[in-house]
Amino acid sequence: MVSATIATGLSVSALGITSNKHDKTMKKQTIAFHIACCVAACLMTACSGNGVPYFADDEPIVPTNYYLRVSPTTLSFDYDDASSRTIQVESNTSWSVKYDADWVSVKTEKAGNDGRITVTVKGNETDGQRTATLEVSSTNASVGSTSVTIKQSAKPAGPGTDITPGGDDNKPPTY
């Protein structure tokens, strides 16, 4: 690179005319700016004596502890009870619901991440109790899921289907 220095403090080079005095001032300003940024960053976050980080306004930097609370975790219905029950959900993360029975229907209502799940069952026309599982799962893997057990009693044996030895009127059997 070809350059020449003129007595006035200017440098003439193939890249143009620059001031040596100006270059030194710019370098000092750049270094001062970087130091100021580092100091500001240190002041904005600092640690207390117990190692908990703090912002400059003394508010601790606390990691979010995600949660999912579901209540109740068991619902019971009579065989002819085609009504609804409500499950409350409290959470600070998104969640979803899955269930495994065609005799159960679910409606979710959310207000932010909190909400409620309305569970409705069809009447049980079978002679056996039935059980289903409803799974409330967080979209945050660290939270996991909560199961709700749904139980419905069996339809009782009606007239003419009494299985007692004496029949409907409990008379001893005749042979």
Phi and psi in degrees as a GROMACS rama.xvg file:
@    title "Ramachandran Plot"
@    xaxis  label "Phi"
@    yaxis  label "Psi"
@TYPE xy
-94.2983  127.615  VAL-2
-146.689  158.694  SER-3
-142.822  145.462  ALA-4
-106.879  129.529  THR-5
-96.4497  152.375  ILE-6
-58.9027  -16.4001  ALA-7
-84.6056  -2.26179  THR-8
95.8307  8.82826  GLY-9
-96.0206  145.247  LEU-10
-107.82  135.414  SER-11
-111.818  124.724  VAL-12
-137.556  177.216  SER-13
-65.5982  -19.5904  ALA-14
-90.6524  -9.80432  LEU-15
135.1  -173.587  GLY-16
-99.6491  127.756  ILE-17
-131.869  159.874  THR-18
-100.825  124.145  SER-19
-62.0527  -36.7555  ASN-20
-65.3786  -41.6241  LYS-21
-66.263  -41.0593  HIS-22
-60.0674  -43.4215  ASP-23
-66.4909  -38.5948  LYS-24
-64.7374  -43.1221  THR-25
-63.0656  -41.3504  MET-26
-63.1949  -42.1957  LYS-27
-63.7182  -41.6768  LYS-28
-65.8676  -39.9073  GLN-29
-64.7678  -44.5269  THR-30
-64.2833  -42.6739  ILE-31
-62.8603  -38.7797  ALA-32
-62.8605  -45.5971  PHE-33
-64.0098  -40.326  HIS-34
-64.4833  -42.0006  ILE-35
-62.0967  -39.5472  ALA-36
-64.1987  -42.1466  CYS-37
-64.2795  -43.2721  CYS-38
-63.8032  -43.0444  VAL-39
-61.9404  -41.8582  ALA-40
-63.8096  -39.0316  ALA-41
-67.2218  -36.6783  CYS-42
-73.7636  -30.9446  LEU-43
-69.4069  -34.6773  MET-44
-127.822  134.434  THR-45
-148.107  165.483  ALA-46
-109.16  142.58  CYS-47
-78.4386  179.663  SER-48
-61.7902  -23.7528  GLY-49
-94.8449  8.6833  ASN-50
86.0531  3.26383  GLY-51
-84.2599  124.388  VAL-52
-68.4703  145.733  PRO-53
-131.725  146.944  TYR-54
-78.5724  170.303  PHE-55
-62.2078  -26.0391  ALA-56
-88.2504  19.854  ASP-57
65.4715  17.5278  ASP-58
-90.0711  125.786  GLU-59
-68.674  147.75  PRO-60
-88.5912  106.048  ILE-61
-111.322  127.314  VAL-62
-65.756  144.836  PRO-63
-72.764  128.105  THR-64
-98.6791  107.084  ASN-65
-76.6241  148.564  TYR-66
-147.361  159.482  TYR-67
-144.648  111.367  LEU-68
-113.546  128.854  ARG-69
-126.614  129.385  VAL-70
-149.619  133.209  SER-71
-80.1577  171.797  PRO-72
-106.445  5.03891  THR-73
-140.096  132.636  THR-74
-122.781  135.011  LEU-75
-122.284  137.534  SER-76
-129.135  145.155  PHE-77
-73.1637  162.462  ASP-78
-58.323  -37.5638  TYR-79
-99.6241  11.8497  ASP-80
-88.5164  92.8762  ASP-81
-97.0664  48.9387  ALA-82
-109.181  -168.352  SER-83
-120.424  152.799  SER-84
-130.49  154.797  ARG-85
-115.799  137.54  THR-86
-112.489  131.874  ILE-87
-93.5803  139.314  GLN-88
-125.407  124.867  VAL-89
-117.74  127.549  GLU-90
-158.055  158.944  SER-91
-117.951  24.2574  ASN-92
-144.921  161.308  THR-93
-68.1547  154.322  SER-94
-147.728  163.743  TRP-95
-141.692  168.357  SER-96
-127.178  136.822  VAL-97
-132.057  148.032  LYS-98
-145.599  163.682  TYR-99
-120.85  23.441  ASP-100
-136.964  139.591  ALA-101
-79.9127  -10.3101  ASP-102
-91.4339  3.41538  TRP-103
-115.273  138.019  VAL-104
-127.216  151.165  SER-105
-132.927  139.743  VAL-106
-129.314  127.659  LYS-107
-107.359  142.61  THR-108
-129.097  123.805  GLU-109
-119.886  142.846  LYS-110
-126.698  94.0671  ALA-111
72.2551  -128.148  GLY-112
-96.7357  -11.1389  ASN-113
-84.6313  164.105  ASP-114
175.649  -169.559  GLY-115
-142.201  153.064  ARG-116
-118.44  122.699  ILE-117
-99.2465  121.665  THR-118
-107.834  127.558  VAL-119
-122.786  137.69  THR-120
-119.354  154.483  VAL-121
-85.7204  154.465  LYS-122
-58.7414  146.895  GLY-123
-95.0178  110.179  ASN-124
-94.598  5.12366  GLU-125
-95.5204  168.231  THR-126
-94.2183  15.978  ASP-127
-127.121  145.638  GLY-128
-65.3017  147.191  GLN-129
-126.838  152.076  ARG-130
-135.149  141.247  THR-131
-132.745  160.577  ALA-132
-120.737  131.334  THR-133
-111.745  127.358  LEU-134
-110.612  119.272  GLU-135
-101.402  114.052  VAL-136
-117.528  135.992  SER-137
-79.8526  146.949  SER-138
-78.8352  -8.83176  THR-139
-93.364  116.539  ASN-140
-59.403  -26.9508  ALA-141
-73.7537  -14.7592  SER-142
-91.4614  -40.311  VAL-143
85.2344  -145.678  GLY-144
-144  166.464  SER-145
-129.423  133.751  THR-146
-94.9664  142.291  SER-147
-119.492  125.618  VAL-148
-92.0879  130.224  THR-149
-114.124  120.934  ILE-150
-118.919  143.307  LYS-151
-137.687  130.347  GLN-152
-68.5907  163.031  SER-153
-79.5867  154.414  ALA-154
-70.7475  128.484  LYS-155
-69.192  155.428  PRO-156
-66.9906  134.315  ALA-157
-97.0095  -176.768  GLY-158
-57.5833  140.443  PRO-159
85.1252  -9.24066  GLY-160
-118.219  14.3695  THR-161
-65.9639  129.362  ASP-162
-101.435  12.0972  ILE-163
-74.6145  151.172  THR-164
-58.4804  -29.738  PRO-165
-88.7765  1.57048  GLY-166
80.0991  -159.547  GLY-167
-65.371  -35.7542  ASP-168
-99.4599  10.2489  ASP-169
58.9327  26.5911  ASN-170
-80.4998  149.59  LYS-171
-63.1251  146.856  PRO-172
-66.2254  147.419  PRO-173
-102.801  141.345  THR-174
